[in-house]
Amino acid sequence: MFFRFFPALTLAAVSSLCLSAQTTPAAKSSGIDLGAIDRAASPCNDFYQYACGLWVRDNPIPPDQSSWGRFQELAQTNRAILHGILEKAADEKAKRTPVEQKIGDYYASCMDEKAVDAKGDEPIRADLERIDRMTGKETLALEVAHLHGEGIGAFFRFGSTQDPHDSTRTIGQLGQGGLGLPDRDFYLKDDPKSLDIRVKYQAHVQKMFELLGHDAAKAAAEAQTVMDVETALARASADRVSLRDPQKRYNHKTLGDLDSLSPSFDWSAYLKAVSLSIRDLNVGQPDFVKGFGSEIANTPLANIKTYLDWLVLNHAAPLLSGPFVQENFDFNNGILQGVHEQQARWKRCVVVVDRDLGEALGQEYVRQAFGADAKERTRKMVGEIEAEMAKDIQSISWMSEETKKQALAKLHGVANKIGYPDRWRDYSTIRIVRGDLLGDEERAAAFAFRRQIEKIGKPVDKTEWSMSPPTVNAYYNPPENNINFPAGILQPPFYFRNGDEAANYGAIGAVVGHELTHGFDDSGRQYDGEGNLRDWWTAADAKSFKDRVDCIVNEYGNFVASGDVKLNGRLTLGENGADNGGLRLAYMALMDSLAAHTLPAKDGFTPQQRFFLAWGQVWCQNITDQAARLQALTNPHSLGRYRVNGVVQNMPEFETAFGCHEGQPMVSANACRVW
């Protein structure tokens, strides 16, 4: 995945202002934003500062954001388009298609703040009353199944996945979950910041229960119960680095195995409640299942009910009345991410519809924002980057011919999905009721959960997408061996139609190379060309690969995110490796292009310099200390500054382009290279 956003709101993913790269006249000529460049800085000492220094100075973080960068700028442009689509679709007097009715009425439900406020906590009362009626733990499986059907992650996650050893079939999957804080380490670490966050989280939980009408003493006791249950689940949870390892994530288990791991939970009743009959499945984290079983066996039913109440309340809070929305924002966005004020309601509502009905909303977005020739232009560049990777694989000295043959077979099997699905998802069975916001969300969640369940036992549909068309992102899917580029990212500043070729290679070309390299990163390399989890490497080649990626681990592990928190080199390894490999592949493609025809200097920069500047300016970013810390602890992507400097200091081509010399910070004495 090219980038993962931290939301400025629980309901929102990203937002921004107009793209300076679209509005700066010089940028139209050179493909770069000349107004962003800090010419007082040396590109050889700090290339990020050179490429982005004035942009960082002139683009402070908006008060409703935790960070502000080029991704958010583009997402804001896309969101404005979606806003117009939804405003039109929400007009009941207009002639609307069934798709327009669903997205328009869902948006209208969200925008009717007066009606939402008037309901208070009434939309969750049925769930709370049902939980209260539980008479024994033997009914817990039925309640968990009910909550999962509403999109509420009670205790664990359940869904479907491709069989790691037979990528043509879909199997059931069970994974860890049930936490209110962003990661298990937030419950387990004893540094002052972690301790402070836990105190504030518990106070937040208490406040939320008070908003339900509970007195302070009762709410405080409930908050302590929630913290106790979640801490027990956190102790049983795997860390994020382990979660990146596909071998550790695959554990074939039978229903009998589940019963042995956690006999206190009625797995047969759960599966029956979700209308599923299976004899085996993948259990991502068996130790968690065992710990979960111990927790429910040793926890009084009253405490389990309190925890389930919290899950219902926490899930629904962004869609309830104003006091719940504000308290949810104050903790999850204010304390955890340093955001000062909520986004405008229309922005949050656009994101809600995009999240739940993304391919319905995306149809009109594609018509308005994605030109008829966009797929073909992107496909051409993808082909060029793939050809460069084939050359790279053939030329590297550390890999044997045997493994190279397997790598090339996998590369040639990569499928490309560009822009939007060939077949749009059918949402016709979802009932959207204007004026019933939480009900609409629950029915959309039920639809999504049911789709997951119904896939089990069926052939894998590789035409499906995991992102909606307006999303500013891209991803590689290892079990399907395909790379995916939503229409939302195929826009400036990543791609300028008829723009400077050098800059386009440095931006969208690097995105393509990044996703392609994921097929051969520390995780992706463990899958073969058919998407099966299979070791196709010789032992010697695997060791050579590990030695090279360890260099990247050590390099990025020394970068400081915020205060005393450094990046986690193991957690970010896959993304850092994809950045390094992706930019190198894009540069190789540019060099081949320059061999065929000459590009002139523009705005005082050579084509090679414009290439690197385009890469650097994609990552221009301001971020709060809180959000930087959160990203370093939980996100597999490095901060923008290090995505720029970490890569260019490993590339002799950068050194040549800007005339750098040994001893300068952007010239690494021990440059890392895998691909």
SULLINTA-V577336 format. One record per residue. N is the residue number from 0. PSI is psi in degrees with one decimal (999 if undefined). D_CENTER is the distance of its C-alpha to the mean C-alpha in Angstrom with 1 decimal. Layout:
<<N	PSI	D_CENTER> <N	PSI	D_CENTER>>
//
This chain:
<<0	135.9	7.3> <1	-38.0	8.8> <2	147.1	6.6> <3	123.5	3.8> <4	145.8	6.2> <5	123.9	8.3> <6	145.4	10.2> <7	-12.1	13.9> <8	158.2	14.7> <9	-32.3	13.7> <10	-8.3	14.2> <11	148.3	12.7> <12	-59.7	9.6> <13	161.5	11.5> <14	158.2	15.2> <15	-176.3	17.8> <16	-175.8	21.4> <17	151.9	23.0> <18	122.8	22.3> <19	-31.1	25.0> <20	-22.4	24.7> <21	-23.8	25.8> <22	-11.6	28.6> <23	118.7	30.1> <24	-40.6	33.0> <25	-33.1	32.8> <26	-31.2	29.3> <27	-25.6	30.5> <28	-49.9	33.0> <29	-13.5	31.2> <30	0.5	27.6> <31	161.9	26.8> <32	99.5	27.1> <33	-29.4	30.4> <34	-10.5	30.2> <35	-18.6	27.2> <36	131.8	29.1> <37	95.8	30.9> <38	-8.2	34.0> <39	-17.3	35.4> <40	157.3	32.8> <41	127.3	33.3> <42	-23.3	30.7> <43	-17.1	32.0> <44	-39.9	31.5> <45	91.3	28.1> <46	-35.8	26.6> <47	-45.9	23.7> <48	-40.5	26.3> <49	-47.9	28.4> <50	-31.3	25.8> <51	-3.0	24.2> <52	-47.4	26.8> <53	-29.2	28.3> <54	-45.7	25.0> <55	-41.8	23.9> <56	-39.6	27.3> <57	-1.8	27.4> <58	70.9	24.0> <59	160.5	23.7> <60	124.9	20.8> <61	151.6	21.6> <62	-16.7	22.6> <63	17.3	19.9> <64	155.0	17.0> <65	-18.3	15.8> <66	162.5	15.3> <67	119.1	16.6> <68	-171.2	16.0> <69	-31.3	16.4> <70	-44.7	12.9> <71	-34.9	13.9> <72	-49.0	17.4> <73	-40.5	16.4> <74	-34.8	14.2> <75	-40.0	17.4> <76	-46.6	19.5> <77	-39.5	17.6> <78	-34.8	17.7> <79	-38.0	21.4> <80	-45.6	21.9> <81	-36.7	20.2> <82	-47.0	22.3> <83	-40.3	25.4> <84	-44.7	24.7> <85	-37.2	24.2> <86	-41.5	27.2> <87	-42.7	29.3> <88	-23.2	28.1> <89	-7.6	28.9> <90	106.4	32.5> <91	-21.8	34.5> <92	-17.0	37.5> <93	157.1	35.9> <94	117.4	36.1> <95	144.3	32.7> <96	165.4	31.3> <97	-37.0	29.9> <98	-45.0	26.3> <99	-35.9	27.2> <100	-44.4	28.8> <101	-50.7	25.7> <102	-35.1	23.3> <103	-43.6	26.1> <104	-34.8	27.3> <105	-45.0	23.9> <106	-42.8	23.4> <107	-39.4	27.0> <108	-41.7	26.5> <109	-37.2	23.8> <110	-15.7	25.9> <111	73.1	29.0> <112	-35.9	28.7> <113	-44.1	32.3> <114	-39.5	32.1> <115	-44.1	29.1> <116	-36.5	30.9> <117	-27.4	34.1> <118	-19.7	32.6> <119	-126.1	31.5> <120	8.3	30.2> <121	-36.9	32.1> <122	-20.5	29.1> <123	1.5	28.2> <124	-37.7	31.8> <125	-41.4	32.1> <126	-45.3	29.4> <127	-39.7	30.9> <128	-37.0	34.4> <129	-42.4	33.4> <130	-41.4	32.0> <131	-28.9	35.2> <132	-4.6	37.3> <133	129.3	36.0> <134	-12.5	39.2> <135	163.5	38.1> <136	-18.1	35.3> <137	-17.2	36.2> <138	-0.3	34.5> <139	-40.8	31.2> <140	-39.9	29.7> <141	-38.7	30.5> <142	-41.8	28.9> <143	-42.5	25.7> <144	-41.6	25.6> <145	-46.1	26.4> <146	-40.4	23.5> <147	-36.7	21.0> <148	-17.0	22.4> <149	6.7	21.5> <150	14.3	17.8> <151	121.5	18.8> <152	68.2	17.6> <153	117.4	21.1> <154	-53.9	21.6> <155	171.5	19.5> <156	140.7	17.1> <157	136.8	18.8> <158	-144.1	18.0> <159	160.3	18.5> <160	164.7	17.5> <161	141.4	19.4> <162	118.9	22.3> <163	-22.6	21.5> <164	3.2	25.2> <165	86.5	25.7> <166	-1.7	22.8> <167	-15.2	24.9> <168	154.4	24.8> <169	134.2	22.4> <170	166.9	23.0> <171	152.3	22.1> <172	136.6	19.6> <173	131.2	19.9> <174	164.6	17.5> <175	157.4	17.7> <176	-158.4	16.7> <177	10.6	18.7> <178	145.9	17.8> <179	-27.0	17.8> <180	162.2	16.8> <181	-22.6	13.4> <182	156.9	14.7> <183	-32.9	18.0> <184	-21.4	19.3> <185	-24.5	19.6> <186	-20.7	22.3> <187	-27.4	23.9> <188	148.6	24.3> <189	16.0	27.5> <190	158.4	27.0> <191	-38.9	28.2> <192	-42.6	24.8> <193	-42.2	23.4> <194	-42.5	26.7> <195	-41.6	26.6> <196	-38.7	23.2> <197	-40.3	24.5> <198	-44.1	27.6> <199	-32.7	25.8> <200	-44.2	23.5> <201	-38.7	26.7> <202	-36.7	28.4> <203	-44.9	25.6> <204	-42.6	25.9> <205	-45.1	29.6> <206	-38.9	29.4> <207	-40.1	27.4> <208	-34.3	30.1> <209	-35.0	32.7> <210	-22.0	31.3> <211	-7.2	32.1> <212	6.2	35.7> <213	143.6	36.0> <214	165.7	38.3> <215	-40.9	37.1> <216	-45.3	38.5> <217	-43.2	37.0> <218	-38.0	33.6> <219	-41.2	33.7> <220	-38.7	34.7> <221	-40.0	31.8> <222	-38.8	29.3> <223	-40.2	30.8> <224	-45.9	30.5> <225	-45.4	26.8> <226	-39.6	26.4> <227	-46.2	28.6> <228	-46.4	26.8> <229	-35.1	23.3> <230	-39.6	24.7> <231	-41.6	26.3> <232	-37.9	23.1> <233	-40.4	21.3> <234	-30.7	24.3> <235	-10.6	23.8> <236	149.1	20.1> <237	153.0	18.9> <238	167.3	17.3> <239	-31.0	13.9> <240	-42.9	15.7> <241	-35.1	17.5> <242	-18.0	14.5> <243	-14.2	13.6> <244	111.6	17.1> <245	-26.4	17.6> <246	-39.5	21.2> <247	-27.1	20.7> <248	-13.3	18.4> <249	116.1	21.1> <250	98.9	24.1> <251	126.8	26.3> <252	148.5	28.1> <253	170.3	30.7> <254	-34.6	31.3> <255	-37.1	34.1> <256	-42.0	31.8> <257	-43.8	29.6> <258	-34.5	32.9> <259	-37.5	34.0> <260	-41.2	30.8> <261	77.8	30.9> <262	-14.9	34.2> <263	-7.7	33.9> <264	133.2	31.3> <265	89.9	32.6> <266	-36.6	30.2> <267	-41.2	32.6> <268	-38.4	32.7> <269	-50.1	28.9> <270	-38.5	28.7> <271	-38.6	31.6> <272	-29.5	30.1> <273	14.2	27.0> <274	48.5	29.6> <275	133.9	28.7> <276	103.0	31.3> <277	156.6	30.0> <278	-17.2	31.7> <279	165.3	28.8> <280	174.3	25.1> <281	128.1	22.4> <282	108.8	22.1> <283	-40.7	19.1> <284	86.7	20.8> <285	-35.7	24.5> <286	-34.4	25.3> <287	-43.5	23.0> <288	-39.9	24.9> <289	-45.1	28.1> <290	-38.2	27.2> <291	-43.2	26.2> <292	-41.5	29.5> <293	-39.2	31.4> <294	-46.5	29.9> <295	-25.5	30.9> <296	-33.4	34.2> <297	-2.5	35.1> <298	130.8	33.7> <299	148.2	36.1> <300	-38.8	35.3> <301	-38.2	35.5> <302	-36.4	32.7> <303	-41.1	30.5> <304	-42.3	31.2> <305	-43.3	30.2> <306	-43.6	26.9> <307	-38.4	26.2> <308	-43.2	27.5> <309	-41.4	24.9> <310	-43.3	22.0> <311	-47.6	23.5> <312	-45.6	24.0> <313	-39.9	20.7> <314	-41.1	18.8> <315	-18.4	21.2> <316	-44.4	21.8> <317	-15.1	19.7> <318	7.7	21.8> <319	-165.1	25.2> <320	168.6	27.9> <321	-47.3	27.7> <322	-38.9	28.5> <323	-43.5	25.6> <324	-43.6	23.1> <325	-44.6	24.5> <326	-39.6	24.5> <327	-44.1	21.0> <328	-45.2	20.1> <329	-38.5	22.5> <330	-56.8	20.9> <331	-28.9	17.1> <332	-39.9	17.1> <333	-60.4	20.5> <334	-46.4	21.0> <335	-28.7	17.6> <336	-5.8	16.4> <337	23.6	19.7> <338	140.8	19.5> <339	-29.5	23.0> <340	157.6	23.1> <341	153.1	21.3> <342	158.8	20.2> <343	145.5	22.7> <344	-37.8	22.6> <345	-34.1	22.3> <346	-43.5	19.0> <347	-38.3	17.6> <348	-35.8	19.4> <349	-43.1	18.0> <350	-38.0	14.4> <351	-46.6	15.9> <352	-42.1	17.5> <353	-37.5	14.6> <354	-42.7	12.5> <355	-26.8	15.6> <356	44.2	17.6> <357	-39.6	15.3> <358	-16.3	17.6> <359	-48.5	20.6> <360	-34.5	19.6> <361	-21.2	18.4> <362	-47.4	21.8> <363	-33.7	23.6> <364	-44.9	20.9> <365	-41.5	21.4> <366	-35.1	25.2> <367	-32.7	25.1> <368	-6.8	22.7> <369	106.0	22.6> <370	156.9	26.0> <371	-28.4	27.8> <372	1.3	27.9> <373	-40.6	24.2> <374	-45.5	23.4> <375	-39.5	26.4> <376	-41.7	25.8> <377	-41.0	22.3> <378	-36.8	23.7> <379	-44.6	26.5> <380	-37.7	24.3> <381	-44.1	22.2> <382	-39.5	25.6> <383	-44.2	26.7> <384	-39.3	23.9> <385	-38.9	24.3> <386	-37.2	28.0> <387	-36.2	27.4> <388	-35.2	25.4> <389	-43.3	28.4> <390	-41.5	30.7> <391	-46.5	28.7> <392	-43.2	28.7> <393	-26.8	32.4> <394	-18.0	33.3> <395	143.5	31.7> <396	-17.2	34.4> <397	-5.0	32.6> <398	137.9	31.8> <399	161.7	34.6> <400	-34.6	35.7> <401	-47.4	34.9> <402	-35.4	31.2> <403	-39.8	31.0> <404	-43.1	32.3> <405	-40.2	29.6> <406	-41.9	26.9> <407	-36.9	28.4> <408	-40.5	28.6> <409	-44.6	24.9> <410	-45.6	24.2> <411	-15.9	26.6> <412	-3.7	25.0> <413	128.0	21.6> <414	150.5	21.1> <415	127.3	19.6> <416	124.3	18.1> <417	126.8	18.3> <418	-64.5	17.9> <419	165.2	18.0> <420	150.9	19.2> <421	-27.1	22.8> <422	120.5	23.3> <423	145.0	21.8> <424	141.0	20.8> <425	111.3	23.8> <426	16.0	23.3> <427	-24.1	27.1> <428	-7.5	27.3> <429	128.5	25.2> <430	112.4	27.7> <431	121.5	26.7> <432	116.6	29.4> <433	125.0	29.8> <434	-0.3	30.2> <435	72.6	28.4> <436	-56.7	24.9> <437	-35.3	23.9> <438	-40.8	25.8> <439	-43.0	23.8> <440	-42.4	20.5> <441	-39.2	21.9> <442	-34.4	23.3> <443	-39.8	20.1> <444	-39.8	18.4> <445	-39.4	21.5> <446	-45.1	21.3> <447	-42.0	17.7> <448	-43.0	19.0> <449	-38.2	22.2> <450	-41.9	20.6> <451	-46.2	18.9> <452	-41.8	22.3> <453	-15.1	24.3> <454	-26.7	22.6> <455	129.4	24.0> <456	-3.6	27.0> <457	162.9	26.4> <458	149.9	25.6> <459	134.6	22.1> <460	101.2	21.4> <461	-0.6	19.7> <462	-11.9	19.8> <463	152.6	17.0> <464	151.0	13.7> <465	-1.7	10.3> <466	150.2	9.5> <467	155.8	12.3> <468	-36.0	14.6> <469	-0.9	14.3> <470	134.4	10.5> <471	81.7	10.6> <472	179.0	8.5> <473	162.6	9.7> <474	158.1	9.3> <475	136.1	12.0> <476	104.1	13.0> <477	-46.5	15.5> <478	-21.7	17.5> <479	-11.0	18.1> <480	52.4	18.4> <481	155.0	17.1> <482	141.9	15.2> <483	127.6	13.6> <484	96.2	13.9> <485	154.0	13.6> <486	-29.1	16.5> <487	-27.9	14.6> <488	-10.7	14.1> <489	53.5	17.7> <490	166.2	19.3> <491	143.8	20.8> <492	10.4	20.2> <493	-36.5	18.5> <494	125.6	21.3> <495	116.2	24.7> <496	130.4	26.8> <497	23.3	30.2> <498	-173.9	28.8> <499	126.6	29.6> <500	-42.1	29.0> <501	-43.1	28.4> <502	-38.4	25.7> <503	-38.8	23.9> <504	-38.4	23.9> <505	-21.9	22.5> <506	-81.6	19.6> <507	-30.7	18.6> <508	-39.9	20.5> <509	-32.1	18.4> <510	-46.1	15.2> <511	-47.7	17.1> <512	-36.9	18.4> <513	-52.0	15.1> <514	-38.0	13.8> <515	-40.0	17.3> <516	-27.8	17.6> <517	-27.2	14.8> <518	-12.8	17.4> <519	19.1	19.6> <520	-172.9	17.6> <521	-26.0	18.5> <522	-52.0	16.5> <523	-30.9	16.8> <524	-15.7	20.4> <525	-6.3	21.3> <526	143.4	21.0> <527	-174.3	23.8> <528	-19.4	24.1> <529	-2.3	24.3> <530	11.9	21.1> <531	143.9	23.1> <532	99.5	22.5> <533	136.8	25.6> <534	102.5	27.0> <535	13.7	28.4> <536	146.6	29.1> <537	157.8	32.4> <538	-39.9	32.6> <539	-40.8	33.7> <540	-38.5	30.8> <541	-39.7	28.3> <542	-42.4	30.0> <543	-40.9	30.0> <544	-48.3	26.3> <545	-41.7	25.7> <546	-38.1	28.1> <547	-39.5	26.2> <548	-26.7	22.7> <549	-31.8	24.4> <550	-43.5	25.4> <551	-40.2	21.9> <552	-47.5	21.1> <553	-38.8	24.1> <554	-53.8	23.6> <555	-25.8	20.2> <556	-11.3	21.1> <557	-1.1	23.8> <558	133.8	21.8> <559	126.3	22.0> <560	-52.9	19.0> <561	127.3	21.2> <562	-120.3	24.6> <563	11.7	25.1> <564	121.3	21.4> <565	163.5	20.6> <566	151.7	17.6> <567	105.1	17.2> <568	-31.0	18.3> <569	-42.4	17.6> <570	-38.9	14.0> <571	5.1	13.2> <572	-47.8	15.7> <573	-45.3	13.7> <574	-39.5	12.0> <575	-41.6	15.3> <576	-38.8	17.3> <577	-36.5	15.4> <578	-47.9	16.1> <579	-49.0	19.7> <580	-39.8	20.4> <581	-43.2	18.8> <582	-36.4	20.8> <583	-42.7	23.8> <584	-42.4	23.7> <585	-37.4	23.4> <586	-40.8	26.3> <587	-40.4	28.3> <588	-40.2	27.9> <589	-43.5	29.1> <590	-38.3	32.0> <591	-38.8	33.0> <592	-41.8	32.9> <593	-26.1	35.1> <594	-26.1	37.5> <595	-32.3	38.1> <596	146.7	38.5> <597	137.2	38.7> <598	133.7	36.4> <599	165.1	38.3> <600	145.3	37.3> <601	136.0	35.9> <602	29.4	36.0> <603	9.2	37.3> <604	139.5	34.5> <605	164.9	34.8> <606	-39.9	32.4> <607	-40.9	31.0> <608	-39.0	30.5> <609	-35.9	28.8> <610	-51.6	26.4> <611	-35.3	25.3> <612	-39.0	25.4> <613	-42.3	23.1> <614	-48.2	20.5> <615	-41.7	21.2> <616	-18.5	21.0> <617	-30.4	17.5> <618	11.0	16.4> <619	132.5	19.0> <620	140.6	17.6> <621	142.3	19.0> <622	141.9	17.3> <623	157.7	19.0> <624	-39.4	20.1> <625	-44.4	18.5> <626	-35.4	15.0> <627	-41.5	15.7> <628	-44.5	16.9> <629	-42.7	13.9> <630	-42.6	11.5> <631	-32.5	14.2> <632	-25.5	14.5> <633	-14.4	11.1> <634	132.4	8.6> <635	0.7	9.3> <636	141.1	9.5> <637	163.5	13.0> <638	154.9	14.2> <639	-44.8	15.4> <640	-41.2	19.0> <641	-21.2	18.5> <642	-25.4	16.5> <643	-63.7	19.7> <644	-34.4	22.5> <645	-32.9	21.2> <646	-50.3	21.4> <647	-28.8	24.5> <648	-11.1	26.5> <649	0.0	26.2> <650	109.6	27.5> <651	-26.4	31.3> <652	-34.5	30.8> <653	-44.5	29.5> <654	-43.7	32.5> <655	-43.3	34.8> <656	-36.8	33.3> <657	9.1	33.8> <658	34.9	36.8> <659	164.9	35.4> <660	162.8	37.5> <661	137.4	37.3> <662	-19.5	36.9> <663	149.8	34.5> <664	-32.8	31.1> <665	7.7	29.2> <666	102.7	31.5> <667	133.2	30.5> <668	-24.7	33.5> <669	68.6	31.4> <670	139.2	28.8> <671	139.7	26.2> <672	129.7	25.7> <673	-64.5	24.5> <674	999	24.1>>
//
